[in-house]
Amino acid sequence: MKKEGKYYLADWMADKITDEQLKLLVSADEFLQYKKLRNDLEKFEVAAPDLERNFNRIQQKIAVKKSVPTRKVFRLGQVMAIAASLLLAFGLFQTFYFSNTVTSDYGVTKTVQLKDQSKVTLNAKSELSYPNQFEWNRTLKLKGEAYFEVRKGSTFTVETAQGTVTVLGTKFNVIVEKDFFEVFCYEGKVRVTSDDKQFVLTKNKSVRVVRGEFTLNESYVSPLPTWMNHESSFVNVPFDVVIQKFMAQYNKKVDYPPAFKSVKFTGTFSNSNIETAVKSIAIPLQANYSIRAEKIVLFE
């Protein structure tokens, strides 16, 4: 809908335009969302004001005190129109914004071309949400891992459960797992905000948060994340994060000794061959393994 559409909604809520007139101004999907909004608002009971009683009270107060602020009385239609306008002003994030959701399955990557020509590639078992009017509000929500190629323009923001990444135009990778958050800048500049801390990353720099502990790193890397070339690479990464990435690729549960939980893993495994991948994880740990139908078992 056009930017001025918020006035159409207010007029419709106030019964200044009909359903049919609104349908000519907005899409069918938006009209259904507006109908739901009005139905929800109409559930709230607003008592009709006693105008005569209010007027007499004001007159009595004026007689005692010369200056009394005037109260403005709103009718139900006006209240609904104001409420609707306020909801729109604050974004209606859950109703209209973030209404597009893209997910990737086990062992599958997926590329999303956005309206501003930015591109997002999701790693396996990841989720991206973004608004219909993305060109007006370049904000997305991410679960899992994704590589971003952002066209220059207004502020581009990636929101995650563990922090926010803000850019104008650049290439970067974001990983969000339980107790693990990492942003690597491949080109340009990004700002990362997490737990009231803020970092500005330039090319080949990254910030990592492991269980609330922040680490800044700088290293030369390939032009793309290795997972985009069918490999998963790690440098000093908690072992449980490595296993989460393995399970996202192969949809296999992994059992391993409790002692492995404290291991920081450095290495690479294949995203296309499960036996090679298991060997690549087991050998650096000097562990034995068993590949079963229902799960993988690592043991000392």
Stockholm file with secondary structure:
# STOCKHOLM 1.0

chainA/1-300         MKKEGKYYLADWMADKITDEQLKLLVSADEFLQYKKLRNDLEKFEVAAPDLERNFNRIQQKIAVKKSVPTRKVFRLGQVMAIAASLLLAFGLFQTFYFSNTVTSDYGVTKTVQLKDQSKVTLNAKSELSYPNQFEWNRTLKLKGEAYFEVRKGSTFTVETAQGTVTVLGTKFNVIVEKDFFEVFCYEGKVRVTSDDKQFVLTKNKSVRVVRGEFTLNESYVSPLPTWMNHESSFVNVPFDVVIQKFMAQYNKKVDYPPAFKSVKFTGTFSNSNIETAVKSIAIPLQANYSIRAEKIVLFE
#=GR chainA/1-300 SS CCTTHHHHHHHHHTTSSCHHHHHTTSCHHHHHHHHHHHHHHHTSCCCCCCHHHHHHHHHHHHHHSSCCCCCCCCCHHHHHHHHHHHHHHTTCTTTTTTCEEEECCTTCCEEEECTTSCEEEECTTCEEEECTTTTTCCEEEEEEEEEEECCSSSCEEEECSSCEEEESSCEEEEEEETTEEEEEEEESEEEEEETTEEEEEETTEEEEEETTEEEEEECCCCSSCGGGGTEEEEEEEEHHHHHHHHHHHHCCEEECCGGGGGCEEEEEEESSCHHHHHHHHHHHHTCEEEECSSEEEEEC
#=GC SS_cons         CCTTHHHHHHHHHTTSSCHHHHHTTSCHHHHHHHHHHHHHHHTSCCCCCCHHHHHHHHHHHHHHSSCCCCCCCCCHHHHHHHHHHHHHHTTCTTTTTTCEEEECCTTCCEEEECTTSCEEEECTTCEEEECTTTTTCCEEEEEEEEEEECCSSSCEEEECSSCEEEESSCEEEEEEETTEEEEEEEESEEEEEETTEEEEEETTEEEEEETTEEEEEECCCCSSCGGGGTEEEEEEEEHHHHHHHHHHHHCCEEECCGGGGGCEEEEEEESSCHHHHHHHHHHHHTCEEEECSSEEEEEC
//
